[in-house]
Amino acid sequence: MRFMLIAALALSVTGCTRWSMNHHLNNAYSAYDRGNCEQVTRELSKVERASRARPYVWPEVSMLRGLCLERTMMFIDAAQTYQFIIATYPQSEYAYRARARLETLQSLGHYPLRSAAAVRPTQF
């Protein structure tokens, strides 16, 4: 009987954490759809706290953060977020999407190409 009570309690806590994480992620997407990037940032912060044991959600959170940075015209920060996704999660669907977003930023002139972004040493 005691084992059943402990097992039920453990399952309910795990389910609540996952439900909470999904709830905040859904709220973040809803806020993004409404154009409220400030709320997106708050909701993603809550998702990150709830997802410490669920690393599969981290690239999705980073992608949504990058999209919001783009929407608020913080193009360099968005590009760095996309580069982080590509470097950290190279095999994920979000790395593919991040590469596409980087190409779009570059073609729109919001983010320089790597060769143009390289700093040249000053000659004296």
Backbone hydrogen bonds, N-H to C=O, Kabsch-Sander energy under -0.5 kcal/mol:
donor,donor_aa,acceptor,acceptor_aa,energy
5,L,1,M,-1.9
6,I,2,R,-2.2
7,A,3,F,-2.8
8,A,4,M,-2.5
9,L,5,L,-2.2
10,A,6,I,-2.6
11,L,7,A,-2.4
12,S,8,A,-2.1
13,V,9,L,-2.1
14,T,10,A,-2.1
15,G,11,L,-2.4
16,C,12,S,-2.1
17,T,13,V,-2.1
18,R,14,T,-2.2
19,W,15,G,-2.7
20,S,16,C,-2.8
21,M,17,T,-2.5
22,N,18,R,-2.6
23,H,19,W,-2.7
24,H,20,S,-2.5
25,L,21,M,-2.2
26,N,22,N,-2.7
27,N,23,H,-2.2
28,A,24,H,-2.1
29,Y,25,L,-2.2
30,S,26,N,-2.3
31,A,27,N,-2.6
32,Y,28,A,-2.3
33,D,29,Y,-2.3
34,R,30,S,-1.6
35,G,31,A,-0.7
35,G,32,Y,-1.0
36,N,31,A,-2.7
37,C,35,G,-1.2
40,V,36,N,-1.7
41,T,37,C,-2.2
42,R,38,E,-1.7
43,E,39,Q,-2.8
44,L,40,V,-2.8
45,S,41,T,-1.8
46,K,42,R,-1.6
47,V,43,E,-2.2
48,E,44,L,-2.5
49,R,45,S,-1.7
50,A,46,K,-1.8
51,S,47,V,-1.4
52,R,49,R,-0.6
54,R,51,S,-1.9
57,V,54,R,-1.6
58,W,55,P,-1.1
61,V,57,V,-2.1
62,S,58,W,-2.4
63,M,59,P,-2.3
64,L,60,E,-2.3
65,R,61,V,-2.1
66,G,62,S,-2.5
67,L,63,M,-2.4
68,C,64,L,-2.0
69,L,65,R,-2.3
70,E,66,G,-2.2
71,R,67,L,-2.2
72,T,68,C,-1.7
73,M,70,E,-2.1
74,M,69,L,-2.9
75,F,73,M,-0.9
78,A,74,M,-2.4
79,A,75,F,-2.6
80,Q,76,I,-2.3
81,T,77,D,-2.1
82,Y,78,A,-2.4
83,Q,79,A,-2.4
84,F,80,Q,-2.0
85,I,81,T,-2.1
86,I,82,Y,-2.4
87,A,83,Q,-2.4
88,T,84,F,-2.7
89,Y,85,I,-2.8
92,S,89,Y,-1.7
95,A,92,S,-0.6
96,Y,92,S,-1.2
97,R,93,E,-2.0
98,A,94,Y,-2.4
99,R,95,A,-2.3
100,A,96,Y,-1.8
101,R,97,R,-2.3
102,L,98,A,-2.5
103,E,99,R,-2.3
104,T,100,A,-2.2
105,L,101,R,-2.7
106,Q,102,L,-2.4
107,S,103,E,-2.6
108,L,104,T,-1.9
109,G,106,Q,-0.9
110,H,105,L,-2.3
111,Y,105,L,-1.1
117,A,113,L,-2.1
118,A,114,R,-1.1
